Amino acid sequence: MIKFLDLQKINAQFATELKEASQRVIDSGWYLLGAELATFERDYAEYCGAKNVIGVANGLDALRMILKGYIELDLIKKGDEIIVPANTYIASVLAITDNDLIPVFVEPNLKTYNLDSSKIEAAITKKTKAILTVHLYGQISIDQQMLDICAKHGLKLIEDAAQSHGAQWQDKISGAIGDAAGHSFYPGKNLGGLGDAGAITTNDEELATITKALGNYGSIKKYENIYQGLNSRLDEIQAAFLSVKLKHIKKDIAARRKVANYYLQNITNPSIVLPEVVHKDGHVWHLFVIRTENRDKLQKHLHEQGIQTLIHYPIPPHKQEAYSHYNHLRLPITERIHEEVLSLPISAVMTEIEIEKVVDAVNKYNG
Ligand SMILES: *Cc1c(COP(=O)(O)O)cnc(C)c1O
């Protein structure tokens, strides 16, 4: 079976360095908010080109805390509206509703799967305060039109950069394009820890100071609490692991691009719609997502050929039981995407034979 994502094989590449890193942390006697975190934050800031990196417990917290930070800064207030792509992982929406803010779902572009900038203005009201855009599958979702809309309407631009470590647009890297960004280092992400972890990046010093305090019980000085914060910290051991993984991310991205380019050039089955690349060389291919009318049949066919695939995602947030009050919304492009998408295996540890096998099996599919 060709696995969708072989995490064991991915981390085995770095086993010696990871073991050294964990040994260093065990021996240090210091497990939270220490030198490992400071090193990772500094290196990740440099990698993204962002002034500030605040390590947090996971990607959802990063997004929640950015919005909470803006609320503390009085730039956003409860009940305000945040524009969010309708096709995203539910975490983007949870970050909004968790802060008593209102998600306003905007349809994506069917070709790129990312937020359609031409549809944003129609969704803006007096209560709109921010756009939370998602760089889905590893491709930057920001364009000049989106930046112009934010400038014109005074909106904050927040990036959900959970899937886009290192993705590029013009001369900027994911996480340093908008006002603030939430990153996830969940094990399966392109820059993945060996457990949960996340980070906020921002060039806004005030937001950086507030979010850093929010993650540590709302405290800057021990036992003095300025905000009603939470506990969301990136452990020393995950920071040490992430520093190892960060050293190899360029190679990882290059290998993913090789797989993606092979798929793009060699999948010729007319019943398959391939993903559209807008920013040449900027896509980091967290996922390689194809579309077909009878997706379940394709998935079954590939399974029979020994290929594991996944669906990102089968149910859009507005159709989830958790959001029953949004279930009535009609978002046809989003709904179609959720019915038709299938993610093929992609990673830096796939062999050429495996990559060819995937292409052969997809091309043999009788749609
Ligand atoms: C993974 C992911 C998140 C959440 O990250 P966690 O670290 O799992 O909390 C948020 N948004 C998107 C688009 C994701 O893919």
The ligand as a Gaussian input file, in Angstrom:
#p B3LYP/6-31G(d) Opt

LIG

0 1
 C       -4.221000      22.174000      10.539000
 C       -4.995000      23.398000      10.284000
 C       -5.376000      24.266000      11.307000
 C       -5.237000      23.937000      12.762000
 O       -4.000000      23.608000      13.201000
 P       -3.826000      22.720000      14.542000
 O       -2.398000      22.841000      14.844000
 O       -4.260000      21.338000      14.204000
 O       -4.695000      23.343000      15.587000
 C       -5.977000      25.453000      10.971000
 N       -6.258000      25.764000       9.691000
 C       -5.938000      24.950000       8.681000
 C       -6.255000      25.365000       7.277000
 C       -5.323000      23.728000       8.926000
 O       -5.027000      22.925000       7.915000

